Amino acid sequence: MIDVKKLLYDLCEDESVYDDATDLIESGILDSFMLIELFSSLEDNGIVLYPTRIDREKLRTVKGIEELISNYLKNKKD
């Protein structure tokens, strides 16, 4: 599994991504540019998420992003 916190930190260099209580969108960490970078980095790791097909609320937390990745990987195996 991809370390989402490390991936986000590598993209934005903001240590608050390591705090589980951080709302990534509200805090401005995941703005529109960073969302593109996130999806691109995930795609580089073989995980293709379509922004128009996911619940935006899942992008608010690291846990939510991890769930999206987990569901993708689970469905990919089926």
N, CA, C and O atoms as a Maestro MAE file, in Angstrom:
{
 s_m_m2io_version
 :::
 2.0.0
}

f_m_ct {
 s_m_title
 :::
 protein
 m_atom[312] {
  # First column is atom index #
  i_m_mmod_type
  r_m_x_coord
  r_m_y_coord
  r_m_z_coord
  i_m_residue_number
  s_m_chain_name
  s_m_pdb_residue_name
  s_m_pdb_atom_name
  i_m_atomic_number
  :::
  1 25 0.848 -1.193 0.000 1 A "MET " " N  " 7
  2 3 0.000 0.000 0.000 1 A "MET " " CA " 6
  3 2 0.883 1.243 0.000 1 A "MET " " C  " 6
  4 15 1.944 1.272 0.624 1 A "MET " " O  " 8
  5 25 0.445 2.220 -0.679 2 A "ILE " " N  " 7
  6 3 1.162 3.494 -0.771 2 A "ILE " " CA " 6
  7 2 1.047 4.240 0.553 2 A "ILE " " C  " 6
  8 15 -0.020 4.268 1.166 2 A "ILE " " O  " 8
  9 25 2.136 4.836 0.984 3 A "ASP " " N  " 7
  10 3 2.135 5.672 2.175 3 A "ASP " " CA " 6
  11 2 1.612 7.047 1.763 3 A "ASP " " C  " 6
  12 15 2.362 7.882 1.257 3 A "ASP " " O  " 8
  13 25 0.326 7.267 1.986 4 A "VAL " " N  " 7
  14 3 -0.335 8.488 1.525 4 A "VAL " " CA " 6
  15 2 0.250 9.724 2.209 4 A "VAL " " C  " 6
  16 15 0.432 10.761 1.572 4 A "VAL " " O  " 8
  17 25 0.537 9.612 3.484 5 A "LYS " " N  " 7
  18 3 1.103 10.767 4.198 5 A "LYS " " CA " 6
  19 2 2.442 11.175 3.591 5 A "LYS " " C  " 6
  20 15 2.690 12.359 3.364 5 A "LYS " " O  " 8
  21 25 3.292 10.207 3.332 6 A "LYS " " N  " 7
  22 3 4.594 10.513 2.736 6 A "LYS " " CA " 6
  23 2 4.424 11.088 1.331 6 A "LYS " " C  " 6
  24 15 5.100 12.047 0.958 6 A "LYS " " O  " 8
  25 25 3.521 10.499 0.561 7 A "LEU " " N  " 7
  26 3 3.261 10.996 -0.787 7 A "LEU " " CA " 6
  27 2 2.807 12.457 -0.748 7 A "LEU " " C  " 6
  28 15 3.303 13.289 -1.506 7 A "LEU " " O  " 8
  29 25 1.865 12.756 0.139 8 A "LEU " " N  " 7
  30 3 1.383 14.131 0.265 8 A "LEU " " CA " 6
  31 2 2.489 15.065 0.733 8 A "LEU " " C  " 6
  32 15 2.618 16.184 0.238 8 A "LEU " " O  " 8
  33 25 3.289 14.596 1.692 9 A "TYR " " N  " 7
  34 3 4.385 15.434 2.165 9 A "TYR " " CA " 6
  35 2 5.387 15.710 1.042 9 A "TYR " " C  " 6
  36 15 5.864 16.835 0.892 9 A "TYR " " O  " 8
  37 25 5.701 14.682 0.261 10 A "ASP " " N  " 7
  38 3 6.623 14.868 -0.861 10 A "ASP " " CA " 6
  39 2 6.083 15.878 -1.869 10 A "ASP " " C  " 6
  40 15 6.850 16.606 -2.499 10 A "ASP " " O  " 8
  41 25 4.763 15.919 -2.017 11 A "LEU " " N  " 7
  42 3 4.145 16.845 -2.972 11 A "LEU " " CA " 6
  43 2 4.076 18.274 -2.443 11 A "LEU " " C  " 6
  44 15 4.348 19.225 -3.174 11 A "LEU " " O  " 8
  45 25 3.710 18.422 -1.166 12 A "CYS " " N  " 7
  46 3 3.441 19.778 -0.669 12 A "CYS " " CA " 6
  47 2 4.414 20.267 0.407 12 A "CYS " " C  " 6
  48 15 4.440 21.452 0.739 12 A "CYS " " O  " 8
  49 25 5.209 19.347 0.943 13 A "GLU " " N  " 7
  50 3 6.183 19.676 1.988 13 A "GLU " " CA " 6
  51 2 5.547 20.396 3.180 13 A "GLU " " C  " 6
  52 15 6.121 21.331 3.739 13 A "GLU " " O  " 8
  53 25 4.365 19.944 3.552 14 A "ASP " " N  " 7
  54 3 3.650 20.499 4.696 14 A "ASP " " CA " 6
  55 2 3.474 19.374 5.721 14 A "ASP " " C  " 6
  56 15 2.770 18.397 5.467 14 A "ASP " " O  " 8
  57 25 4.117 19.525 6.872 15 A "GLU " " N  " 7
  58 3 4.096 18.468 7.885 15 A "GLU " " CA " 6
  59 2 2.718 18.214 8.482 15 A "GLU " " C  " 6
  60 15 2.514 17.190 9.134 15 A "GLU " " O  " 8
  61 25 1.787 19.105 8.280 16 A "SER " " N  " 7
  62 3 0.455 18.902 8.849 16 A "SER " " CA " 6
  63 2 -0.264 17.714 8.203 16 A "SER " " C  " 6
  64 15 -1.289 17.268 8.718 16 A "SER " " O  " 8
  65 25 0.256 17.195 7.082 17 A "VAL " " N  " 7
  66 3 -0.348 15.997 6.476 17 A "VAL " " CA " 6
  67 2 -0.189 14.791 7.385 17 A "VAL " " C  " 6
  68 15 -0.911 13.805 7.234 17 A "VAL " " O  " 8
  69 25 0.747 14.854 8.331 18 A "TYR " " N  " 7
  70 3 0.961 13.748 9.265 18 A "TYR " " CA " 6
  71 2 -0.024 13.775 10.431 18 A "TYR " " C  " 6
  72 15 -0.088 12.824 11.211 18 A "TYR " " O  " 8
  73 25 -0.782 14.846 10.553 19 A "ASP " " N  " 7
  74 3 -1.800 14.972 11.598 19 A "ASP " " CA " 6
  75 2 -3.121 14.449 11.059 19 A "ASP " " C  " 6
  76 15 -3.677 15.006 10.112 19 A "ASP " " O  " 8
  77 25 -3.624 13.376 11.662 20 A "ASP " " N  " 7
  78 3 -4.851 12.744 11.171 20 A "ASP " " CA " 6
  79 2 -6.071 13.663 11.224 20 A "ASP " " C  " 6
  80 15 -7.056 13.426 10.524 20 A "ASP " " O  " 8
  81 25 -6.012 14.700 12.041 21 A "ALA " " N  " 7
  82 3 -7.150 15.609 12.167 21 A "ALA " " CA " 6
  83 2 -7.165 16.690 11.085 21 A "ALA " " C  " 6
  84 15 -8.127 17.452 10.990 21 A "ALA " " O  " 8
  85 25 -6.131 16.765 10.284 22 A "THR " " N  " 7
  86 3 -6.036 17.815 9.269 22 A "THR " " CA " 6
  87 2 -7.038 17.594 8.142 22 A "THR " " C  " 6
  88 15 -7.082 16.523 7.536 22 A "THR " " O  " 8
  89 25 -7.833 18.607 7.873 23 A "ASP " " N  " 7
  90 3 -8.723 18.605 6.716 23 A "ASP " " CA " 6
  91 2 -7.889 19.147 5.561 23 A "ASP " " C  " 6
  92 15 -7.577 20.337 5.510 23 A "ASP " " O  " 8
  93 25 -7.536 18.268 4.643 24 A "LEU " " N  " 7
  94 3 -6.599 18.611 3.575 24 A "LEU " " CA " 6
  95 2 -7.127 19.687 2.631 24 A "LEU " " C  " 6
  96 15 -6.351 20.465 2.075 24 A "LEU " " O  " 8
  97 25 -8.429 19.731 2.452 25 A "ILE " " N  " 7
  98 3 -9.013 20.734 1.555 25 A "ILE " " CA " 6
  99 2 -9.194 22.059 2.296 25 A "ILE " " C  " 6
  100 15 -8.807 23.115 1.796 25 A "ILE " " O  " 8
  101 25 -9.778 21.996 3.475 26 A "GLU " " N  " 7
  102 3 -10.019 23.207 4.269 26 A "GLU " " CA " 6
  103 2 -8.706 23.935 4.590 26 A "GLU " " C  " 6
  104 15 -8.657 25.166 4.594 26 A "GLU " " O  " 8
  105 25 -7.656 23.171 4.855 27 A "SER " " N  " 7
  106 3 -6.365 23.766 5.202 27 A "SER " " CA " 6
  107 2 -5.644 24.336 3.988 27 A "SER " " C  " 6
  108 15 -4.672 25.078 4.134 27 A "SER " " O  " 8
  109 25 -6.113 23.995 2.787 28 A "GLY " " N  " 7
  110 3 -5.482 24.492 1.577 28 A "GLY " " CA " 6
  111 2 -4.355 23.606 1.064 28 A "GLY " " C  " 6
  112 15 -3.739 23.912 0.043 28 A "GLY " " O  " 8
  113 25 -4.084 22.517 1.763 29 A "ILE " " N  " 7
  114 3 -3.032 21.608 1.308 29 A "ILE " " CA " 6
  115 2 -3.401 21.020 -0.046 29 A "ILE " " C  " 6
  116 15 -2.576 20.975 -0.958 29 A "ILE " " O  " 8
  117 25 -4.638 20.573 -0.172 30 A "LEU " " N  " 7
  118 3 -5.097 20.014 -1.446 30 A "LEU " " CA " 6
  119 2 -5.928 21.051 -2.187 30 A "LEU " " C  " 6
  120 15 -7.158 21.028 -2.154 30 A "LEU " " O  " 8
  121 25 -5.234 21.949 -2.849 31 A "ASP " " N  " 7
  122 3 -5.928 22.875 -3.736 31 A "ASP " " CA " 6
  123 2 -6.035 22.209 -5.104 31 A "ASP " " C  " 6
  124 15 -5.631 21.056 -5.257 31 A "ASP " " O  " 8
  125 25 -6.558 22.895 -6.077 32 A "SER " " N  " 7
  126 3 -6.780 22.271 -7.384 32 A "SER " " CA " 6
  127 2 -5.470 21.786 -8.020 32 A "SER " " C  " 6
  128 15 -5.445 20.730 -8.652 32 A "SER " " O  " 8
  129 25 -4.399 22.541 -7.859 33 A "PHE " " N  " 7
  130 3 -3.111 22.129 -8.412 33 A "PHE " " CA " 6
  131 2 -2.597 20.873 -7.722 33 A "PHE " " C  " 6
  132 15 -2.136 19.941 -8.381 33 A "PHE " " O  " 8
  133 25 -2.676 20.849 -6.396 34 A "MET " " N  " 7
  134 3 -2.177 19.696 -5.647 34 A "MET " " CA " 6
  135 2 -3.024 18.448 -5.904 34 A "MET " " C  " 6
  136 15 -2.504 17.332 -5.870 34 A "MET " " O  " 8
  137 25 -4.309 18.624 -6.157 35 A "LEU " " N  " 7
  138 3 -5.147 17.474 -6.509 35 A "LEU " " CA " 6
  139 2 -4.661 16.839 -7.810 35 A "LEU " " C  " 6
  140 15 -4.599 15.615 -7.925 35 A "LEU " " O  " 8
  141 25 -4.321 17.667 -8.774 36 A "ILE " " N  " 7
  142 3 -3.789 17.153 -10.038 36 A "ILE " " CA " 6
  143 2 -2.481 16.413 -9.782 36 A "ILE " " C  " 6
  144 15 -2.260 15.329 -10.323 36 A "ILE " " O  " 8
  145 25 -1.626 16.992 -8.967 37 A "GLU " " N  " 7
  146 3 -0.353 16.349 -8.624 37 A "GLU " " CA " 6
  147 2 -0.578 15.026 -7.901 37 A "GLU " " C  " 6
  148 15 0.114 14.043 -8.163 37 A "GLU " " O  " 8
  149 25 -1.548 15.008 -6.991 38 A "LEU " " N  " 7
  150 3 -1.859 13.778 -6.257 38 A "LEU " " CA " 6
  151 2 -2.328 12.684 -7.206 38 A "LEU " " C  " 6
  152 15 -1.823 11.562 -7.165 38 A "LEU " " O  " 8
  153 25 -3.289 13.007 -8.057 39 A "PHE " " N  " 7
  154 3 -3.806 12.002 -8.998 39 A "PHE " " CA " 6
  155 2 -2.708 11.530 -9.954 39 A "PHE " " C  " 6
  156 15 -2.653 10.352 -10.306 39 A "PHE " " O  " 8
  157 25 -1.850 12.434 -10.365 40 A "SER " " N  " 7
  158 3 -0.745 12.073 -11.249 40 A "SER " " CA " 6
  159 2 0.243 11.143 -10.547 40 A "SER " " C  " 6
  160 15 0.698 10.161 -11.133 40 A "SER " " O  " 8
  161 25 0.571 11.449 -9.307 41 A "SER " " N  " 7
  162 3 1.489 10.601 -8.538 41 A "SER " " CA " 6
  163 2 0.898 9.224 -8.283 41 A "SER " " C  " 6
  164 15 1.599 8.214 -8.351 41 A "SER " " O  " 8
  165 25 -0.393 9.193 -7.990 42 A "LEU " " N  " 7
  166 3 -1.053 7.894 -7.792 42 A "LEU " " CA " 6
  167 2 -1.021 7.088 -9.086 42 A "LEU " " C  " 6
  168 15 -0.772 5.883 -9.074 42 A "LEU " " O  " 8
  169 25 -1.275 7.762 -10.190 43 A "GLU " " N  " 7
  170 3 -1.243 7.086 -11.486 43 A "GLU " " CA " 6
  171 2 0.147 6.535 -11.783 43 A "GLU " " C  " 6
  172 15 0.280 5.450 -12.351 43 A "GLU " " O  " 8
  173 25 1.180 7.277 -11.400 44 A "ASP " " N  " 7
  174 3 2.555 6.794 -11.560 44 A "ASP " " CA " 6
  175 2 2.793 5.510 -10.776 44 A "ASP " " C  " 6
  176 15 3.684 4.725 -11.102 44 A "ASP " " O  " 8
  177 25 1.980 5.305 -9.733 45 A "ASN " " N  " 7
  178 3 2.079 4.104 -8.903 45 A "ASN " " CA " 6
  179 2 1.046 3.048 -9.286 45 A "ASN " " C  " 6
  180 15 0.822 2.092 -8.543 45 A "ASN " " O  " 8
  181 25 0.419 3.222 -10.446 46 A "GLY " " N  " 7
  182 3 -0.521 2.230 -10.944 46 A "GLY " " CA " 6
  183 2 -1.932 2.346 -10.409 46 A "GLY " " C  " 6
  184 15 -2.740 1.433 -10.580 46 A "GLY " " O  " 8
  185 25 -2.235 3.461 -9.762 47 A "ILE " " N  " 7
  186 3 -3.571 3.667 -9.192 47 A "ILE " " CA " 6
  187 2 -4.246 4.801 -9.951 47 A "ILE " " C  " 6
  188 15 -3.822 5.955 -9.878 47 A "ILE " " O  " 8
  189 25 -5.295 4.459 -10.675 48 A "VAL " " N  " 7
  190 3 -5.988 5.443 -11.493 48 A "VAL " " CA " 6
  191 2 -7.342 5.754 -10.856 48 A "VAL " " C  " 6
  192 15 -8.260 4.934 -10.869 48 A "VAL " " O  " 8
  193 25 -7.438 6.954 -10.303 49 A "LEU " " N  " 7
  194 3 -8.691 7.418 -9.722 49 A "LEU " " CA " 6
  195 2 -9.239 8.525 -10.612 49 A "LEU " " C  " 6
  196 15 -8.502 9.413 -11.038 49 A "LEU " " O  " 8
  197 25 -10.509 8.466 -10.881 50 A "TYR " " N  " 7
  198 3 -11.148 9.477 -11.722 50 A "TYR " " CA " 6
  199 2 -11.850 10.490 -10.829 50 A "TYR " " C  " 6
  200 15 -12.831 10.152 -10.166 50 A "TYR " " O  " 8
  201 25 -11.363 11.725 -10.802 51 A "PRO " " N  " 7
  202 3 -11.919 12.741 -9.900 51 A "PRO " " CA " 6
  203 2 -13.426 12.928 -10.025 51 A "PRO " " C  " 6
  204 15 -14.094 13.246 -9.041 51 A "PRO " " O  " 8
  205 25 -13.965 12.736 -11.217 52 A "THR " " N  " 7
  206 3 -15.405 12.930 -11.395 52 A "THR " " CA " 6
  207 2 -16.219 11.745 -10.882 52 A "THR " " C  " 6
  208 15 -17.445 11.820 -10.803 52 A "THR " " O  " 8
  209 25 -15.551 10.665 -10.539 53 A "ARG " " N  " 7
  210 3 -16.254 9.454 -10.089 53 A "ARG " " CA " 6
  211 2 -16.070 9.158 -8.610 53 A "ARG " " C  " 6
  212 15 -16.513 8.113 -8.133 53 A "ARG " " O  " 8
  213 25 -15.428 10.052 -7.878 54 A "ILE " " N  " 7
  214 3 -15.220 9.805 -6.453 54 A "ILE " " CA " 6
  215 2 -15.895 10.890 -5.631 54 A "ILE " " C  " 6
  216 15 -16.148 11.996 -6.108 54 A "ILE " " O  " 8
  217 25 -16.179 10.543 -4.391 55 A "ASP " " N  " 7
  218 3 -16.782 11.475 -3.452 55 A "ASP " " CA " 6
  219 2 -15.703 12.454 -2.976 55 A "ASP " " C  " 6
  220 15 -14.732 12.049 -2.336 55 A "ASP " " O  " 8
  221 25 -15.873 13.715 -3.284 56 A "ARG " " N  " 7
  222 3 -14.889 14.745 -2.911 56 A "ARG " " CA " 6
  223 2 -14.606 14.741 -1.406 56 A "ARG " " C  " 6
  224 15 -13.500 15.079 -0.984 56 A "ARG " " O  " 8
  225 25 -15.576 14.369 -0.613 57 A "GLU " " N  " 7
  226 3 -15.392 14.321 0.842 57 A "GLU " " CA " 6
  227 2 -14.267 13.361 1.232 57 A "GLU " " C  " 6
  228 15 -13.604 13.566 2.249 57 A "GLU " " O  " 8
  229 25 -14.050 12.323 0.435 58 A "LYS " " N  " 7
  230 3 -12.986 11.348 0.713 58 A "LYS " " CA " 6
  231 2 -11.604 11.978 0.584 58 A "LYS " " C  " 6
  232 15 -10.631 11.446 1.118 58 A "LYS " " O  " 8
  233 25 -11.510 13.089 -0.109 59 A "LEU " " N  " 7
  234 3 -10.227 13.756 -0.304 59 A "LEU " " CA " 6
  235 2 -9.867 14.683 0.854 59 A "LEU " " C  " 6
  236 15 -8.784 15.268 0.871 59 A "LEU " " O  " 8
  237 25 -10.762 14.813 1.805 60 A "ARG " " N  " 7
  238 3 -10.529 15.728 2.921 60 A "ARG " " CA " 6
  239 2 -9.501 15.205 3.921 60 A "ARG " " C  " 6
  240 15 -8.844 15.987 4.608 60 A "ARG " " O  " 8
  241 25 -9.363 13.874 4.002 61 A "THR " " N  " 7
  242 3 -8.453 13.299 4.990 61 A "THR " " CA " 6
  243 2 -7.555 12.248 4.359 61 A "THR " " C  " 6
  244 15 -7.867 11.680 3.312 61 A "THR " " O  " 8
  245 25 -6.445 12.008 5.018 62 A "VAL " " N  " 7
  246 3 -5.543 10.946 4.572 62 A "VAL " " CA " 6
  247 2 -6.278 9.616 4.611 62 A "VAL " " C  " 6
  248 15 -6.149 8.803 3.696 62 A "VAL " " O  " 8
  249 25 -7.045 9.396 5.667 63 A "LYS " " N  " 7
  250 3 -7.798 8.143 5.795 63 A "LYS " " CA " 6
  251 2 -8.749 7.955 4.611 63 A "LYS " " C  " 6
  252 15 -8.864 6.854 4.074 63 A "LYS " " O  " 8
  253 25 -9.423 9.019 4.209 64 A "GLY " " N  " 7
  254 3 -10.338 8.951 3.077 64 A "GLY " " CA " 6
  255 2 -9.618 8.593 1.786 64 A "GLY " " C  " 6
  256 15 -10.114 7.796 0.990 64 A "GLY " " O  " 8
  257 25 -8.447 9.183 1.584 65 A "ILE " " N  " 7
  258 3 -7.658 8.884 0.383 65 A "ILE " " CA " 6
  259 2 -7.190 7.432 0.427 65 A "ILE " " C  " 6
  260 15 -7.198 6.738 -0.590 65 A "ILE " " O  " 8
  261 25 -6.785 6.980 1.607 66 A "GLU " " N  " 7
  262 3 -6.374 5.581 1.760 66 A "GLU " " CA " 6
  263 2 -7.523 4.634 1.435 66 A "GLU " " C  " 6
  264 15 -7.312 3.583 0.830 66 A "GLU " " O  " 8
  265 25 -8.735 5.004 1.835 67 A "GLU " " N  " 7
  266 3 -9.913 4.185 1.519 67 A "GLU " " CA " 6
  267 2 -10.157 4.138 0.011 67 A "GLU " " C  " 6
  268 15 -10.477 3.082 -0.533 67 A "GLU " " O  " 8
  269 25 -10.008 5.271 -0.659 68 A "LEU " " N  " 7
  270 3 -10.162 5.301 -2.117 68 A "LEU " " CA " 6
  271 2 -9.161 4.364 -2.786 68 A "LEU " " C  " 6
  272 15 -9.509 3.614 -3.698 68 A "LEU " " O  " 8
  273 25 -7.924 4.416 -2.325 69 A "ILE " " N  " 7
  274 3 -6.878 3.557 -2.886 69 A "ILE " " CA " 6
  275 2 -7.182 2.094 -2.596 69 A "ILE " " C  " 6
  276 15 -7.067 1.242 -3.476 69 A "ILE " " O  " 8
  277 25 -7.566 1.813 -1.371 70 A "SER " " N  " 7
  278 3 -7.888 0.439 -0.984 70 A "SER " " CA " 6
  279 2 -9.039 -0.116 -1.823 70 A "SER " " C  " 6
  280 15 -8.974 -1.250 -2.297 70 A "SER " " O  " 8
  281 25 -10.077 0.672 -2.004 71 A "ASN " " N  " 7
  282 3 -11.218 0.243 -2.828 71 A "ASN " " CA " 6
  283 2 -10.802 0.030 -4.273 71 A "ASN " " C  " 6
  284 15 -11.252 -0.917 -4.918 71 A "ASN " " O  " 8
  285 25 -9.953 0.896 -4.780 72 A "TYR " " N  " 7
  286 3 -9.463 0.743 -6.150 72 A "TYR " " CA " 6
  287 2 -8.715 -0.582 -6.293 72 A "TYR " " C  " 6
  288 15 -8.960 -1.344 -7.228 72 A "TYR " " O  " 8
  289 25 -7.802 -0.849 -5.361 73 A "LEU " " N  " 7
  290 3 -7.011 -2.064 -5.427 73 A "LEU " " CA " 6
  291 2 -7.876 -3.315 -5.277 73 A "LEU " " C  " 6
  292 15 -7.643 -4.329 -5.934 73 A "LEU " " O  " 8
  293 25 -8.872 -3.224 -4.405 74 A "LYS " " N  " 7
  294 3 -9.793 -4.350 -4.193 74 A "LYS " " CA " 6
  295 2 -10.577 -4.626 -5.473 74 A "LYS " " C  " 6
  296 15 -10.703 -5.777 -5.888 74 A "LYS " " O  " 8
  297 25 -11.099 -3.578 -6.095 75 A "ASN " " N  " 7
  298 3 -11.895 -3.729 -7.317 75 A "ASN " " CA " 6
  299 2 -11.040 -4.140 -8.506 75 A "ASN " " C  " 6
  300 15 -11.524 -4.801 -9.424 75 A "ASN " " O  " 8
  301 25 -9.782 -3.754 -8.492 76 A "LYS " " N  " 7
  302 3 -8.869 -4.102 -9.571 76 A "LYS " " CA " 6
  303 2 -8.611 -5.609 -9.594 76 A "LYS " " C  " 6
  304 15 -8.426 -6.196 -10.660 76 A "LYS " " O  " 8
  305 25 -8.598 -6.229 -8.414 77 A "LYS " " N  " 7
  306 3 -8.350 -7.669 -8.315 77 A "LYS " " CA " 6
  307 2 -9.538 -8.486 -8.751 77 A "LYS " " C  " 6
  308 15 -9.389 -9.620 -9.204 77 A "LYS " " O  " 8
  309 25 -10.730 -7.909 -8.615 78 A "ASP " " N  " 7
  310 3 -11.969 -8.652 -8.959 78 A "ASP " " CA " 6
  311 2 -12.129 -8.860 -10.443 78 A "ASP " " C  " 6
  312 15 -13.110 -9.461 -10.880 78 A "ASP " " O  " 8
  :::
 }
 m_bond[311] {
  # First column is bond index #
  i_m_from
  i_m_to
  i_m_order
  :::
  1 1 2 1
  2 2 3 1
  3 3 4 2
  4 3 5 1
  5 5 6 1
  6 6 7 1
  7 7 8 2
  8 7 9 1
  9 9 10 1
  10 10 11 1
  11 11 12 2
  12 11 13 1
  13 13 14 1
  14 14 15 1
  15 15 16 2
  16 15 17 1
  17 17 18 1
  18 18 19 1
  19 19 20 2
  20 19 21 1
  21 21 22 1
  22 22 23 1
  23 23 24 2
  24 23 25 1
  25 25 26 1
  26 26 27 1
  27 27 28 2
  28 27 29 1
  29 29 30 1
  30 30 31 1
  31 31 32 2
  32 31 33 1
  33 33 34 1
  34 34 35 1
  35 35 36 2
  36 35 37 1
  37 37 38 1
  38 38 39 1
  39 39 40 2
  40 39 41 1
  41 41 42 1
  42 42 43 1
  43 43 44 2
  44 43 45 1
  45 45 46 1
  46 46 47 1
  47 47 48 2
  48 47 49 1
  49 49 50 1
  50 50 51 1
  51 51 52 2
  52 51 53 1
  53 53 54 1
  54 54 55 1
  55 55 56 2
  56 55 57 1
  57 57 58 1
  58 58 59 1
  59 59 60 2
  60 59 61 1
  61 61 62 1
  62 62 63 1
  63 63 64 2
  64 63 65 1
  65 65 66 1
  66 66 67 1
  67 67 68 2
  68 67 69 1
  69 69 70 1
  70 70 71 1
  71 71 72 2
  72 71 73 1
  73 73 74 1
  74 74 75 1
  75 75 76 2
  76 75 77 1
  77 77 78 1
  78 78 79 1
  79 79 80 2
  80 79 81 1
  81 81 82 1
  82 82 83 1
  83 83 84 2
  84 83 85 1
  85 85 86 1
  86 86 87 1
  87 87 88 2
  88 87 89 1
  89 89 90 1
  90 90 91 1
  91 91 92 2
  92 91 93 1
  93 93 94 1
  94 94 95 1
  95 95 96 2
  96 95 97 1
  97 97 98 1
  98 98 99 1
  99 99 100 2
  100 99 101 1
  101 101 102 1
  102 102 103 1
  103 103 104 2
  104 103 105 1
  105 105 106 1
  106 106 107 1
  107 107 108 2
  108 107 109 1
  109 109 110 1
  110 110 111 1
  111 111 112 2
  112 111 113 1
  113 113 114 1
  114 114 115 1
  115 115 116 2
  116 115 117 1
  117 117 118 1
  118 118 119 1
  119 119 120 2
  120 119 121 1
  121 121 122 1
  122 122 123 1
  123 123 124 2
  124 123 125 1
  125 125 126 1
  126 126 127 1
  127 127 128 2
  128 127 129 1
  129 129 130 1
  130 130 131 1
  131 131 132 2
  132 131 133 1
  133 133 134 1
  134 134 135 1
  135 135 136 2
  136 135 137 1
  137 137 138 1
  138 138 139 1
  139 139 140 2
  140 139 141 1
  141 141 142 1
  142 142 143 1
  143 143 144 2
  144 143 145 1
  145 145 146 1
  146 146 147 1
  147 147 148 2
  148 147 149 1
  149 149 150 1
  150 150 151 1
  151 151 152 2
  152 151 153 1
  153 153 154 1
  154 154 155 1
  155 155 156 2
  156 155 157 1
  157 157 158 1
  158 158 159 1
  159 159 160 2
  160 159 161 1
  161 161 162 1
  162 162 163 1
  163 163 164 2
  164 163 165 1
  165 165 166 1
  166 166 167 1
  167 167 168 2
  168 167 169 1
  169 169 170 1
  170 170 171 1
  171 171 172 2
  172 171 173 1
  173 173 174 1
  174 174 175 1
  175 175 176 2
  176 175 177 1
  177 177 178 1
  178 178 179 1
  179 179 180 2
  180 179 181 1
  181 181 182 1
  182 182 183 1
  183 183 184 2
  184 183 185 1
  185 185 186 1
  186 186 187 1
  187 187 188 2
  188 187 189 1
  189 189 190 1
  190 190 191 1
  191 191 192 2
  192 191 193 1
  193 193 194 1
  194 194 195 1
  195 195 196 2
  196 195 197 1
  197 197 198 1
  198 198 199 1
  199 199 200 2
  200 199 201 1
  201 201 202 1
  202 202 203 1
  203 203 204 2
  204 203 205 1
  205 205 206 1
  206 206 207 1
  207 207 208 2
  208 207 209 1
  209 209 210 1
  210 210 211 1
  211 211 212 2
  212 211 213 1
  213 213 214 1
  214 214 215 1
  215 215 216 2
  216 215 217 1
  217 217 218 1
  218 218 219 1
  219 219 220 2
  220 219 221 1
  221 221 222 1
  222 222 223 1
  223 223 224 2
  224 223 225 1
  225 225 226 1
  226 226 227 1
  227 227 228 2
  228 227 229 1
  229 229 230 1
  230 230 231 1
  231 231 232 2
  232 231 233 1
  233 233 234 1
  234 234 235 1
  235 235 236 2
  236 235 237 1
  237 237 238 1
  238 238 239 1
  239 239 240 2
  240 239 241 1
  241 241 242 1
  242 242 243 1
  243 243 244 2
  244 243 245 1
  245 245 246 1
  246 246 247 1
  247 247 248 2
  248 247 249 1
  249 249 250 1
  250 250 251 1
  251 251 252 2
  252 251 253 1
  253 253 254 1
  254 254 255 1
  255 255 256 2
  256 255 257 1
  257 257 258 1
  258 258 259 1
  259 259 260 2
  260 259 261 1
  261 261 262 1
  262 262 263 1
  263 263 264 2
  264 263 265 1
  265 265 266 1
  266 266 267 1
  267 267 268 2
  268 267 269 1
  269 269 270 1
  270 270 271 1
  271 271 272 2
  272 271 273 1
  273 273 274 1
  274 274 275 1
  275 275 276 2
  276 275 277 1
  277 277 278 1
  278 278 279 1
  279 279 280 2
  280 279 281 1
  281 281 282 1
  282 282 283 1
  283 283 284 2
  284 283 285 1
  285 285 286 1
  286 286 287 1
  287 287 288 2
  288 287 289 1
  289 289 290 1
  290 290 291 1
  291 291 292 2
  292 291 293 1
  293 293 294 1
  294 294 295 1
  295 295 296 2
  296 295 297 1
  297 297 298 1
  298 298 299 1
  299 299 300 2
  300 299 301 1
  301 301 302 1
  302 302 303 1
  303 303 304 2
  304 303 305 1
  305 305 306 1
  306 306 307 1
  307 307 308 2
  308 307 309 1
  309 309 310 1
  310 310 311 1
  311 311 312 2
  :::
 }
}
